[in-house]
Amino acid sequence: MPPSAHTGLPPGPGDAELFRDGGENGRLMAALDWSTTPLGPVSGWPASLRHAVRTVLASRFPMILTWGPQFTQIYNDAYADLIGGKHPGAIGDDLRVTLAEGWAALEGPVERAMTTREPSWIPQLLLLLERAGYREETYFTVSHAPAYGDDGEVAGMHAVCTEVTRQVLAERRQRLLHDVAGSGRLGDELATVEGMTATLAGNPLDVPFAAVYLAGPDGTGLRRAATVGCDPRLLPETAASATELLPPEVERLAVPGGPWGDPVTAAVVLPLAGSPGAEQVGALVVGVNPNRALDEEYRSFHELLAAQFAGAVLNARAYAAERARAEALAELDRAKTAFFADVSHELRTPLTLLLAPIADALSGVALPPAARDQLTLALRNGQRLQGLVNDLLEFVSIEAGRTAAVRVETDLPALTTELAGVLRAAAERAGLELTVDCPPLGRPAFVDPRMWEKIVVNLVANAVKYTFVGAIAVTLRADGDVITLQVSDTGVGIPAEELPHLFERFHRVAGSPARSREGTGLGLAMVRELAALHGGGIRVSSEPGAGSTFTVTVPFGSPDAVTAAPTAAPSEAARGAAVTPWDDDLARTAPEPGTAPEPGTCVLVVDDNADMRAYLTRLLSPHWSVRTATNGLEALAVLASARPDVVLTDVMMPGLDGFGLLRALRADPATRTVPVVMLTARAGQEAAVEGFDAGVDDYLPKPFESAELIARLRAVLDRAAGSRGAVPPPPSGDGAGHAGLPAPPVTPAPRLPMTASAPVSAPSPDRAPASRPVTGHWRFPAAGSAIPALRRRLRALFAEAGLDEDRAYDLVLATCEAATNAVEHAQDPTEPFIDVAVDVARGRVEIAVRDYGRWRERVPSMDRGRGSMLMSAVGEITATPSPAGTTVVIRSV
């Protein structure tokens, strides 16, 4: 009678069906002679064993069953994959023998489950396996439970397990990468590398030892920078290449590795580079865990580790370069500040020797009205220059830390009211309403009076300058322990993108309408510094077209000096601020007597400085009829009512500047032939070339002599009159008019005030023509980095064409200038490229450079002209602008 008859268990599966659904393992077990095992023939197996075997074989989860005191094992296909090379010999064998190397870790949980009958659950159990020919570090999550026989007693052990080695290793390596990244602080590259290398000691299993080598600044040579996990003396200190970094036998390092301290026998060397193909900044030597195969995942970990080191080194070097650049800029800034201080000091002596005699002459003997007007004009502008010099000196002194606020008790409401009143007349002449609301503060205020004077005068003067209609309000209030000064206006406002830069020295809002473009750009920067010296600050809120509000806050403070409260009266320097450069009422002078003006000849003078307009009117009115305008827009309105014979214009003006006025005149057929003469404070040949490139008839830098100006204007008028009275040329294909009609007037070529190279129009007698035709067409990214590549291709093409070296050099220089202009000036390109086409045939060279953007408007303060001059010296230049891009063609024969 079978055992199940006594236990009440259902009979187990028969011999034929016991292994039928067990897959590959089932077939192996069906073919095995079980009589040679401790379990005996299958026919004698109890029902409990049969049920357990069939359950194990049918499962797709890794399962193993041991039966009897000899731990005879039966397992399924999924478990066979876990033990690797030990399968299929492990079927029917003793588990303690099959997993002898890991039995120390398994024995306790197995025995406990069988003796206490309580199942166990062990996550991430470390097991030593030798399933792949080496001592392998593995991790399993396992559960052990007792297996019962037919009699209800424990007959074996039932285990369910899954390997989690990959997950454990991935988490461990990820933690190390995170820790290494967190230790890579910006700073010295050696200290950065040492800190990151020390962090590797946190994971000796995956990184038994490591060494970092850094290359020199030129990318050559390797020097050991940091090590961990081994004696650094056993590694080379320097190496010419990465192949020399490892000793012949890694075992000689005597580094233990892995969970069981096995000797490390392998290492890898990884280059440190920011990206594939980039210049290497060093190399990383890393030991390999002796209990893990160097598989793809292990290699990926090494590559990520090397990338972190490379990124940290590159960042450290970039930081060092930026710091060196900042130090160089700071040194340059200090040198510039010292230069400004020296120049300003040097200017004070000649200014004193100019202003003092002029003031003496005006206060002395009676002078003719014309002489008095001239001396008054000179004195007023000399005082303005003195104010600019003083501002520059004071700002330099503040930046150098040599200026400190000397706070004394001050009647701040009265002083503020008086200071704002200095500019009341200027505001009223501009048609603005100035309101001042400065009630008593209720407690003493301690400030430096002269510094407060500069704060108030600068803010109110700016409000008058940038407000065309409406009002200006000045308010002073006590707000707790601070004093708040607000200057509000209804002026042009400030764009949001300009607000962060508003208080930077020399910063000026580009294109902002103003009554004048004159100024140093130091006013608001000085206000901020003076407020800071009092322990306060300044902020601004503004909306374009609606106005601005500047708010200065300073503490009530305490006295730095015990003196009597000064009288609330502005200084002479503050009163000089009332002389605004755009105010005609302060700049009226009588015309200079002379010969009668030429009948019918009119000169339009365009300048935003009232004194300059008055001076030019006095200078020119004895010779011609003079009309004036304050800027380009006003000049166009004057031109619409009456056409002058010549326009004499400044360059830098609010609204529409001199170049904008010139473009507008040349674009209108009615004013296209009106001669234009420019006056500008920008001296030098490049500025002159820029003016002539724009189509000006003559160009005169300031300061100028009155006789030269009159002579140049007369020459321009004579040329214009001669052009209008010239006999028209016969009709031809060279641009003459149609038969019976005169050709349009031709403006004669202007005379350069300085010598410039003439365009090349014919081949030099000693220049040999190109040996054969050559063409090239390239597309480059619209970036400065494209210029060196363009230069190399041009040199190669010109060498192939047989051009002589001097001519090729000139053409390369001119083409690169054109390409640089295309990169720098083409705004918002539809395509981020520039195209360059070159055609060399029979000694004739034609080069076309095209961009795909709209060129930005000319700004008079920009440093321009060099490119046009260089290109014009090589050949004939034509530029064809369009909304889709600009094409510049250079032709040389």
C-alpha positions, 0 to 999 in steps of 0.5 A: 500500500503506498504511503499516501494511503496512510496519510490521506494525501492524494496519490502523487503523479505517476512515473510517466507524468512526473517530469513531463511538464518540466522543460529541459530539466524535466527531460534531463531528470527523466533520463537520470538513473535516480537509483544512484542517488540518495532518493532512490528509484522514482517508483519509490518516491513518496507522494509529497516528494512527487507533488513538490518536484512537479511544482518546482519543475512547472514554475518559471521562477527560479526554484530549488528543492532539497530532500533528505539529510544529504540535501539532494537537489532538484531544480527547474530551468530558471534555476539552472541559469543561475548556477551556470556551468554547474548545471546539469551535474548538480541535478541529484547532487548534494547542495552543500557540494554544489554551492560549497564556496557559498555554503557558509552564507547559506547554511544558517538560513537553510538550517533555520528554516528546516528546524524552526519551520519558519520561512526566511526572506533575505534580500540582496544576499552576497554569495560567492559563486564559481559558475563562470570559472572565477570567484564571482561576487553575486547577490540574490534575494532568497526565501527558504521554507521547509518541505514536508514529507508524507508523515508531516515531518520536515523532509527537505527545504524549498527555496525560491530565489532571484539574482539581483547582482546587476541591480546591486552593482548599478546602485552602488556605482551610481552612488559613487558617481554621485559622490564623486560629482559632488566632490568636484568643487571649482578651484585649483585643478590639483585640489579638485582632482585630489578631492575627487580621488579621495572620494573613490575610497568610498567604493573599494569593491568597484574601484580597488585603486585609482590614479589620476594623471594630468597633462600639461597646458599644451596637452602633452606629458602626463604627471601623477596628480592623485592616487587612492588604494595603492602605494603611489611609489609603485606607479610611474610619476610621469609618462609620455603617453597613457600606455606607460602608466601601468606597471608590467604586472598589476599584481605587483601593486599588492592591492586586495580587492572584492568582498573577499580580498582577492588580489587585483590582477587587472586595471584599465587606463581611460583618457580624460577628454571633454568629448570624443576626439577632443584634446586630452587633459589627462588619464585615469588608471582604475583597478578592476574588481577581481570578483567581477568580469570586465563586462559592458556595464563595468566599462560604461561605469569606468567611462562615466567616471573618467568623464566626471574627472575630465569635466572637473579638470576642464571646469577647473581650467576654465575657472582658472582662465576666467579668474586670470582674465578677471584679474587681467581686466581688473588690472586693466581697469586699475590702469585705466582708472589711474590714467583717467586720474592722471589725465584729469589732474593734468587737465586742471592746470590748463583749464585754470589758466584758461578760465581765470584769464577769461573771468578776469577779462569779463570782470575787468575793462569794458568789452565790445558786445561781440567780444563779451559774447565770445568770452562768455561762450568760452567761459561757460563751456570751459566751466562745463569742461571743468565740471566733467573733469571734476566728475571724472576725478571724483569717480576715480577717487571713489573707485580707488577707495580714497573718498569717504562721506563726511556726515554733518548735520544738514537741513536736508529739506531746505538743501534739496529744495534749493538744489532742485530749484537750480534747474527750475529755470531750465525745466521751465524753458523746456516747457516742463513743470517742476514740483518740489515737495520736501517737508521737515523730516522731524529729526536731524539728518547727517549727510555729506552736503556736497555728495548730496548735492551731486545726487540731487543735481544729477537726478534732476538734470537727467529728468530734464534731459529725458523728459519732453512733455509733462512734469518732474516731481522731487519728493523727500520723506522720512521712512523709519530710520532712512531718508527717501528721495524720489525723482519722478518724470513723465519722460521717455522711460527706460527699456526693461533690458537696460535697467540692470546696466543703468548704473554702470559707468559709461553706460548709455541707453542706445537709441534713447531720445534725449535733448542732447547726446552730450555727457560722460555716462558717469552721472548715475554710476556716481549717484549709486556710489555716493549713496553707497558711501552713505550706507544707502542705495538707489533703485529705479522703476520705469516704463518706456513712454510713461516715465521713470522714478529714481529712489535714493535711500540713505540712513539718517546717520550720525555725525562724522565731524562736529561742525555747525550746520551748513547753510542750505545753498548750492555750490557754484558747481551745482549752479553750473549744472543749470547751463544745459547744452541744449538751451538756446536762451543761454547761448544767444550771441550776436552775429559777427560783423563782416561782409554781406551774406551771399544772396540766396545761399543758405546753410542749415546747421544741425547740432544738439548743443546750443552753444555750438549752434550759436557759435556756428551761426555767428561764424557763418552768418556774415557769409551765408544765410543760416538756419538751425535745427537741434537734431536730424528729425528737426532738420528734415522738417526744415528741409521740407519747407525750404531746401538749403544749399548745404547741410552742416551737421553733427554726428551724435545727436538725439532722435536722428543722428547725423548718419541717419539724416544723411541716409534720409537725404540720400534716399529722397530724390528731392534732397539727394543732391544736397551737399552734406558736411559733417562735424564730429568729435571722433577724429582719425582716418577711420572715422573719416573713411566711415563718413565718406563711405556713407556718402558725405561730401566733406568731413571735419573733426572737432576742434576745427579752425573757423577759417578751415570750416568756411573754406571747406563749406565754400569749396563744397558749395562751389563744387555743387554749383559747378555740378549743376551748371555742367554741360551734360555728356552725350547719351551712352551706355555709361549711365548718361541721360536719355537723348534730349535730356540732361544727365542727373547731377553727379556729386563730385568725389569728396576730398579725404582729409588724410591720405588713403590707399587708392583702389586697385583698378589695373594690374601691376606691370610686374604682376603675372596673371593667374596660370589657370582659372580656379573657383571655390564656393564654401559655406561657413557658420556665421561665427568668428571661428569660421574666419581661420578656416576661410583664411586657410582655404583662400590661401590654398586656392590663391596658391593653386591659381598662381597669384603672387604672395603679396596680392594673395595676402591682400585679397585674403585680408580683404575677404576676411574683413568682409566675412567678419563684417558679415558675422558681426553685423548681420542681425537675426539671420534667416540662416546661420551661415555666410557664403563665400564664392571666389572666381580667379580667371586670367589674373582677374579675381572676383570674391562675393561674401553673402550673409542672411541677415539685416545689417544693424543701423550705424551707431556713431560711437561704434569703431568702424571704417577699418574694414572698408579701408582695407577692402577698398585698398585691394580692389573695387567694392560693391555692397548690395543689401536686401531684407534677405541678406547683404552681398559684398563683392570684391573685384581685383584686376 
